[in-house]
Amino acid sequence: MCDENTISNFTRDGGETSLSNWREQVNRRQFGALGAAGAAATLAACSRVDSAGMVAQPPLTESNVKITTADGTMDAFFVHPSTGTHPAVICWPDIAGLRDAFKMMARRTAAQGYAVLVANPYYRDVPAPQFADFGAFMTNGGFQQVGPWRARLTATAIMQDAATLADWFDAQSAVDKDRGIGTEGYCMGGPFTVWSAAGVPGRIRGAASFHGGGLVTEDPMSPDKLLVKSRASHLFAVARNDDAKAPEVKGELRVAAEAAGRPAEIEVYDGDHGWTVIDSPAYAKEAAEKAYARKTALYQKL
């Protein structure tokens, strides 16, 4: 999982030169992601053709929303196709929180016909964005800042939040309430997907964890132990360096999923921790696209 050692390995010389070069790559990548989102919208679920025979791109509607929870007010980013109703998706960001990179990623998923809410997991303490990008997290004592916020994100807290978000979705005109809800989580958000599915078993039907940490622990609320409370199909996309550190986790997840009777796709990907997030220094496009395709297949069954 993501820790200080992982961060130190992202820039091999540990200096500003490597970080600067990486940021230039991220800027180009994010610009490309905007184009990819537009292309995906053009290709996904388009319903009309104009007079020139061109497929029309369905527009997206997006907004920053505030949702009342038992612990306060969650700020979040909500994006969905401008017309029709669509299955809902809860996105739990990585340790650096809700930021532009996750908004871009959400737009891509929305363009494929989903109503996507990117939650601010730290809303109990501070509104988003906490960091402009992962580089800002790396250079501004990110771990020290988020430590107290992160400590409040227990299984019980996330299950409670997921139930609130499910109710909120059901009040939105853009959401198809007859379809299941999907949830995806990255790094710190990986276990949140299982907790969400366990907390709202009647609504959440697909849960995708990308390089999630803490999936198998001794805690009685560990995600592997709560799979039995889920009614979702699960995707566990494991980073190769995480697997190298703890190769037993994937086997223990398989055993837990089988015992719980939960369909679970568990695979080690050719990418290091963070490989699916577009502003991560570990981003690996080919492996990220493979993971995205598997998420898409999971959500098609919602």
Buried (B, 14 or more C-beta within 10 A) or exposed (E): BBEEEBBEBBBEEEEEEBBEEBBEEBEEBBEEBEEBBBEBBBEBEEEEEEEEEEEEBBEBEBEEEEBEBEEEEBBBBBBBBEEBBBBBBBBBBBBBBBBBBBBBBBBBBBBBBBBBBBBBBBBBBBBBBBBBBBBBBBBEEBBEBBEEBBEEBEBEBBBBBBBBBBEBBEEBEBBBBEBBBBBBBBBBBBBBBBBBBBBBEEBBBBBBBBBBBBBBBEEEBBBBBBBEBBBBBBBBBBBBBBBEEBEEBBEBBBEBBEEBEBEBBBEBBEBBBBBBBBBBBBBBEEBBEBBBEBBBEBBEBB
